[in-house]
Amino acid sequence: MTKAPLWLPAAEALELMQVRPQTLYASVSRGRVRAKPDATDPRRSLYHRDDVQRIAARTRGRRSSETVASEAIQWGEPVLPSAVSTVADGRLWYRGQDACELAQHATLEDIAGLLWESVPPRFAATSSGPAHIDKAATPLQAGLLALAARAATDPPSRGRSRSVLQAEAADVIGTLADALLGPSISPKAVHLHTRLAAAWRRPRAPDVLRRALVLMADHELNASTFAARVTASTGASLAACLLTGLSTLTGPLHGGAAAAVQALMRSVSTLGSEAAVREWLAHDRPLAAFGHPLYPAGDARCAALLEVIELPPAFTELRATGEKLLGDAANIDFALAAMAAVHKLPADAPLMLFALARTVGWTAHVLEQQATGQLIRPRARYTGPDIARRT
């Protein structure tokens, strides 16, 4: 009698679980299903049979509406319908257009026009920057303070026309750019990527900055986008929505992940790539540079950005070591850290790029949420002490 294989390819795992691919990948990311690279094709993964069968048995059982609702808000499951962007077939799509192909020629302003369904806006720069910001503040502090100041005074977004909100969004994003970059030093910097290159004094970087901004403009219902949509659903001002998104983005599991890659590179420079990776794994520190549940075959955004970057030897070695030891390809956080190193950008440049780019996506989702007129209000499944019920 032939013994059933311990490790299953994706097709068999999906057939047993009766779920979509992203649900399988989410189960792997949450530690519910063990996975390893396929020895015959490292681009593919195999999934542990026992884990798959356990989840399949649970799925076949009757699930209460409460269980379904509680699982629906966990990472990797659809939460809200959206026409803004999606990840499908290993690619990122902006309103049906391949983001990686758009990155070859489009500007962030072009993407704003596409996602907002408007003419491409201009994110105007002032001559002096926000007057109320302490000049000693870091760029991130300045950005948060600038949005908070507007959030306290700008009118609510609810009940206002789409065209008015689009114009206001361009102005709010301009306010954030002023705060993050300081007053514009180049009157010819019509596009945000040229302004970034001028602010950082990197005349050879505009094209790679343009490409990075386009690739990071949106990524369906990630944590910061969902947070911005929740804020939008209350009718709060656009500035308040973008402030919510930016606050969420700063977390180390989200937009702050590139900083972890930079820290890993400092270990690499001291220990070498393999010793550094092994040390991080030994201390149970996640390697933010590798893997993404939505891109099991490799982060398409990373590949699109690395097309125009000549990797330094240390990054090349880290990439090979990480992919060998983890079985996952490098991701966009790796590419952003590499870009910053190659062009000698400021240490916080990856987060600044991420923040400025993603304001475009947040705005698109705010506009979409406003059109529904619905409040996002999940219920809690109470797990605290027993409640004394009155008879």
N, C-alpha and C positions, 0 to 999 in steps of 0.2 A: 504494500500500500504506500503510495507516494505521500510524503509529508508535505503539508501546506507550507508555502514559503513564509518566513518570518517578516519579510519586508515586501511591501506592495508598491507598484507604480501608481502614479496619481490617478490614472483611469480606473483602476480596480478599487482604489480607496474611495473615489467619488461614487462609484457604483454601489458600494456597500453602504456608504453614509447617506446617499441620496441627497446630496447638498451641492451647491455651486462651488467652483474652485476657490473663491475668496473666503468661503466659510472654512474650507480645509486649511488654507494658509493662516487664517486667524486662529484656528485651533492649535496649529504649530507654534505660532507666536506667543500664545498664552500657556504653552507647556502642556497642553492636553494630548497632543499627538507628537510622538517622537519622530524625527526625520533625519535622514543622512543623505549625502550625495550618492548618486548611482555610479558605481565604479566603471560601468561601460560608457557612461556619458555624464561627466561632472556637471553639465548644465541642468540636469534633471535631478529630482529628489525621489527617495523611496520613503515609505511611511510604515511605521510599526503596526503589524497586523492586529495585535492585541488591543492597542489604543483605538484603532479604527473600528474594530468590532464592538468595543465597549460603547463608543459614542453612537454607533449605528443602532445598538440595542436600545439605548436610551431614547434615540430619535423615534424609533418605532413605537415606543410606548405613548400613551395619550398624555399630552402636555396641557396643563391648564392655561387659560388666557393670561393669568398672572405670570407664569413661567415664560411664556412666549414674550410678553411685554418686557420682562426684566432682561431677557437675553437680547432683545432687539436694540438696546442702547449700548451694548458692549462693542468693543473695537471690532471692525471688520464686517459688521452687519449693517444693512441699509437702515437709515434712520428717517430721512426725509427725501421725497422726490425732488430731483433737481435736473435742470437742463444745462447747467453751467459747464460742468466738466465731469469726466469719468476716467477710470483706468480699465481698459479692456484689451484682451489679447496682448498683454505685456506692454501696452503703449498708453500714453496720456493724451486725452482728447479734449480740446476746448471747443465746445459747441459743435462737435463732429469733425473738427479739424485736428490733425496730428500736431501736437505741441512741439515735437522734435523737428518736424519739417518747418513749422512756423519760425522756430528759433534760428533757422539758417538765414532769415532775411528780415523778420518783423522786429518792431520796437515794442517796448512795454506799452507805449501809447496806442499802438495798433491793436495790441491784445486787449487793452481796456475798451477800445471801440467795439471789438468783437464780443467780449463777455458782457459789456453793458448794453449791447445792441444800440450803439450810438455812433456819432462821428468820433474819431480819435481825439481825446481831450489833450490839453496841455497842462502839465502840473507846474503852474507859475511859481517863480521864485521871487522873493522880495529882495530888496537891496540891502537890508540889514538883519533879516531873520526875526523870529519872534522876540519882541522887546522884553517880555516878562521872564525870559529864561536866564538863569544864572550862568554867566559866561564860564564859570568853573565846573559846570555840570558835565558829566560824560555824555556822549551822543545818545545813549539809551535813556539816561535820566532826562535829557532835554526833550527827547521824543515823547516820552510818557507824560511829562509835565505840559508840553504843548497841546497834546490831545486832551488831557484832563481839563485844561483851561477852557478849551472850546466846548468840551462836553458839558461844562457847567453853565454855559451861556447860549449855545446854539439851540435853535428850535427843534422840537420833536420831529421825527421823520414821518410819523403816521399822518395820513391825510394830505400829504403834499404830492405834487405831480412828479412823475418819473424824470422829466426833463430838468426840473428844478433840483431834484436830488442828485442827478448826474453832475450838474454844474457845481453843486456844493461839494460833492465828493472830490472832484478835481482840485478844488480849493483846499479842502482838508488835507489831501495827500501832499499838496504843495507846502502846507504848514508843517507837516511831518518831515518833509525833505529839508526844509529850512532848518528845523531843529536838529536833525541828524547830521547835516553836512555844513551848516553855517551859511552865511549869505553867499549868493552865487558870485564867483570870481570870474566867470566867463559869460559875457553877454551873448555869445554865439551858442551857448549850451542849450539848444532848444529841447533836446531829448534828455531824459533822466540819465541814460547811460553816459552821455557826454558830460553832463554835469558831475556825475560821480568821478569820472576820470580826471576832470579838472580839479575837483575838490581834493582828490588824493594825489594829484600831480603825477599821473601815470598816462602820458600821451599815447602809449602803445596799447592801452587796455580797453578802449571804448568798445571794440567789437566783442570781446569775450564777456565784458560786463553786460552788454546788450543781450547776448545769448543767455547768460545766467538769469537775468531778470525775466525773460520770456519763459524760461523753463520752470521758474518758481512762482509764476503769477497765480496759479490755483492748483489744487490737488483734491478735488471733490470734498467730502465732509470730514476733513481732518479736525483735530481738536480745536484749533483756533478758529476755523471757519464755523464749526458748530457753535462755539461760544459766541461768535459775532452774530449768528442767526438767532440765538436765544435772546440776545440783547435787542436785536432788531424787532423781534416778535412783540416786545413790550411797547414799541413805538418810540424808543429812545432815539436821540439825535445820531446822525451819521458819525460824528466825532466820538460819541460814546461807544458805538458799535466797533469802530476801528481801535479804540482804546482797549476794549475787551479782547479783541483779536491779538493786539500787540502784547498785552499782558500774558496771555496764554502762550504765545509764541516763544516767550523768553525761557520757558522751562527746558531743562536739559534733555528731556525726552522728545522735544519738538525742535524749534528753531535753534536752540542752544546746543544741538548735537555736534555741530562743526567744531565748537570749542573743545569737546571731548576728543575729537580727532586730532586737533592741534596738540592737546596734552599727550596723546599717544605718540605723536611724532617726536615730542621732546624725549620721551622714553626711548624711542627708536634711535635717536641720535646718540644716546648714552649707552644703550645695551645692545643695539642691533635689532633688526626687525623680529626675528623668531623669538629671541629672549624676551623682548618687550611684550609681544603678543601672549606668550606663555605666562608671563608674570601677571598680566591683566586678567587672563582667564583663571589663573590660580587664586586670585583675590575676588573672583566672581564679579568682575567689572565688565559690563557689556561693551562690546566693540561697536561703537556707533557708526564706524566707517563701512560696515558690511551688512548686507542683507536688507530686504524690505518685503514684508508679507504680500504686498500687491504686485511684486515683480519677482516671482520665483526663478525666472531665467536671467535676472539681472535688471537693475534700475535703468530704464531707457534714458532718463534724464542725465544720469551720470555719463553714459556712453556719448550722448550728444554734446555734453560740455567738454569731455576729455578729447573730443575730436580736434579741438583747437588749442590744446595745452600739451606742451612737451614735458612729460613728467620728470621731475628730478629723480636721480637714482634711489634716494631713500624712499620716496613714494612708490616707485616701481617695485622695490623689494617688499615694502609693507603690503602692497596689493597682492603680490604673489604669495606671500606668507599667510595673509589672512584668508585668502581664497582656499589655500591648501588645508589649513587647520580647521576652518569653520565650514567650508563647503558652500559659502555664500559669496556672491560677487560684490564688488565695491558699489557703494550707493552715492547719492547726490551729496551727502555730507562729506564724503571722501573727496569728491570732485571740487567742492567749494573750498575745502582746506588746501587742496593742491593749487587751485587757482590763486588763492591768497598768497601762498608761498612763492609761486613762480613770478607773480607780478609785484611782490613785496608790498602787499596791501596792509592797511592797519589790522591789528589782531582781531578787532571786532567787525571787520568788513563782511564776513559771511552772514552774521546776524543782521547787519544793516541792509545788505542786499536782500536777504530773505524778507525782512520787514517791509521794505519799500515795494518789492514785487508783489507780496501777498496782499497789500492793501487793495490792489486791483481786483483780486479774487474775492476778498471779503466784501467789497462794495457790490460786486455782481450778486453775491448771495443775499446781501441786505436788500437789494432791489427786488430780488425774487421773493424773499420772505415777506416784504411789505405788500407785494401784490396778492399774497394769500389772505392777508388780514387776520391771520390766526396766531394765537399765543401758544408758545411751546411750553408745556407744563407737564412733565412726567410725574407719575405717582411714585411714592416710596413703598417698598416692601418692608414693613416694620420688623426689625430683628432685636429690639430692646427687651427690657424686663416685661413680664406679664402685666397686662392692664387689668386693674380691679374693675370688674363690670358690676354695675348697679342692678339689683334684681327688682 
